[in-house]
Amino acid sequence: MHSPPSDSSGGSNDLLVEIIETLETCGLEDDAYQLHDYVDVEALEQLVASSDEDIAVQFTVEGIQLTVTGDGVKIIDPEGGYEKDQ
């Protein structure tokens, strides 16, 4: 994976780490995918941070469905349709 530019915000770096750690809890190795093929983490961080209301962005990486909110990254449980905290 590419390192974020040194002038990027710490927030997007934190979100990047949180997304990767969440995917790893599902058994997905970080060399099994290129996250930038699925989501622009910096744009996602800006979108979530700039919203005055609760916002949730959902995307799927290698079959794992994630939701990102102001509260963090959650895995969507495909069985029950609810979100599980990680």
C-alpha positions in Angstrom: 0.0 0.0 0.0 1.1 3.6 -0.6 2.0 5.7 2.3 0.0 8.9 2.6 1.8 12.1 1.8 3.6 13.7 4.8 1.3 16.8 4.6 -1.9 14.7 4.9 -4.1 15.0 8.0 -3.6 12.7 10.9 -7.3 12.0 10.8 -7.3 10.2 7.4 -4.2 8.3 8.5 -6.1 7.2 11.7 -9.1 6.2 9.5 -6.8 4.2 7.2 -5.4 2.3 10.1 -8.8 1.7 11.5 -10.1 0.3 8.2 -7.1 -2.0 7.8 -7.3 -3.3 11.3 -11.1 -4.0 10.9 -10.4 -5.9 7.7 -7.6 -7.8 9.5 -10.1 -8.9 12.2 -12.0 -10.6 9.4 -8.9 -12.5 8.3 -8.1 -10.4 5.3 -4.4 -9.9 4.9 -3.2 -6.4 3.9 -1.4 -7.7 0.8 -4.6 -9.3 -0.5 -6.1 -6.0 -1.7 -5.3 -2.4 -2.7 -7.5 -0.3 -0.5 -7.4 2.7 -2.9 -9.2 0.4 -5.5 -12.2 0.4 -3.2 -12.3 3.8 -1.4 -10.5 7.2 -1.3 -9.8 7.3 2.4 -8.9 11.0 2.5 -12.2 11.9 0.7 -14.1 9.6 3.0 -12.6 11.3 6.1 -13.4 14.7 4.8 -17.0 13.7 4.0 -17.6 12.2 7.4 -15.9 15.0 9.3 -17.7 17.8 7.3 -21.2 16.5 7.9 -23.4 18.4 10.4 -25.6 15.3 10.7 -24.9 11.6 11.2 -23.6 10.1 8.0 -22.8 6.5 7.1 -20.8 5.5 4.1 -20.9 1.8 3.1 -18.4 0.0 0.9 -17.2 -3.6 0.3 -13.6 -4.8 0.3 -13.0 -8.3 -1.0 -16.5 -9.3 0.1 -16.4 -7.7 3.5 -19.0 -5.0 3.9 -18.0 -2.0 6.0 -19.7 1.1 7.3 -17.8 4.3 8.2 -19.4 6.9 10.5 -18.2 9.6 12.7 -18.0 6.9 15.4 -15.6 4.7 13.4 -15.6 1.6 11.2 -18.0 -1.2 11.6 -18.5 -4.5 9.9 -22.0 -5.1 8.4 -23.3 -8.5 9.4 -24.6 -10.1 6.2 -26.6 -12.6 8.2 -28.7 -10.3 10.4 -28.3 -7.0 8.6 -27.0 -5.2 11.6 -23.7 -3.6 12.2 -21.2 -5.2 14.6 -18.7 -3.0 16.5 -15.1 -4.0 16.2 
